[in-house]
């Protein structure tokens, strides 16, 4: 067979796969390979302070939350059996000292953490304002002082290090710190943590971007300042010590999280008490991932080094979120169901899928893996900005992402479904439901909007320009918004022009 015929045969085979495989969407499970720069998908577990009447931590509280973690480990094993280990999220287990003290003494808990470590999950430290005053005695400090920060930070690091020593089977301080060097804390002494060898944070400051754009930060970066009360949380300091790997708060929650920084005009915080309102319901998180995936896809087509970044999307659960009858974040809802639903959706649509030119779209990773990828990126692109949003208002001129029109139109939208009828034409059509503000709530276990909603449609072509008849979905004349510029056009639904640049279409004026 000639080289030309061989190439033609391969091309036809790839086209057949693209047209027939149900999970395809914009991706192809071909063997085509290229330099991968995927979206890293992270899952952080926080071990928040256990119930401690008069400071005495109840073993029953520890065991209940340990069993929640065991449920998650069993769910992951189920995925590995039915699919493969590549479809199992990689946890960043950020443990508090009160939990660590019990895990160190408990053969069942220790075996669970060793099991997770053997599967490639990572460890870190997380705490609030409690400190160790005796065996399983963890009272809370009343004031935020340098002395209290130092004590709280030191006590939690000490207990988690002792636990990690037992998990990895080594007392070598270097190996312990290699296995435990990410940290977050409400009363964190950053200088002490730095002296003890910690070098990256997970989550927190990134959540402020939601005030202006209803989505999180999509890249790790070095924050200009570390303390939330100093400076501006979204500013960058390329030469700073700490790396921040962003992730969202609790998957499945709608509500407030992370303190609103000083200097934000009231029009961006209307209705909020003291923290940033965030919609982390499943339909909102699905919309956000589609948003990121299209931003990522546009960047992969660029040869500009400034477009080559490390991309990340993640969320958090606490061990106390995963009770079988948990209803803390809504009306008799079960956050175990949210975890199952979202992970299943990611696995079906994004994880380990490849673009038509062979680029890996998304893979699960620990926050530690993302941090190391960011360090490698810094070495490859010295002095280049990863992420910075230095202003306290919504300013499209300094918005750090390319698809400004798409961001504007998708704010407060919820993902609903793909319209599959146009796949064979190489056009992607997805239906979303939109409202014009922070009006999504839970009522009787369902996500609803307290204000009117309307349908919008997200469209783009896999390759080149296509003309499609969308009249079966939207009739008559429709408004379409360019995903990059935000420019509006009026088109006939029966002869709709779609290119590789995403657009949002609706019949609403």
Buried (B, 14 or more C-beta within 10 A) or exposed (E): EEEEEEEEEEEEEBEEEBEEBEEBBBBBEBEBEEEEBBBBBBBBBBBBBBBBEEBBBBBEBBBBBBBBBBBBBEBBBEBBEEBEBEBBBBBBBBBBBBBBBBBBBBEEBBEBBBBBBEBBBBBBBBBBBBBBEEEBBBBBBEEEEEEBBBBBBBBBBBBBBBBBBBBBEBEEEEBBBBBBBBBBBBBBBBBBBBEBBBBBBBBBBBBBBBBBBBBBBBBBBBBBBBEBEEBBBBBBBBEBBBBBBBBBBBBBBBBBBBBBBEEBEEEBBEEBEEBBBBBBBBBBBBBBBBBBBBBBBBBBEEEEEEBBBBBBBBBBBBBBBBBEEBEEBBEEBBBBBBBBBBBEBBBEBBBBBBBBEBBBBBBBBBBBBBBBBBBEBBEEBEEEBBBBBEBBEBEEEEBBBBBBBBBBBBBBBBBBEBBEBBBEBBBBBBBBBBBEEBBBBBEEEEBEBEEEBEBBBBBBBBEEEBEBBBBEBBEEEBBBBBBBEBEEEEBBBBEBBBBBBBBBBBBEE
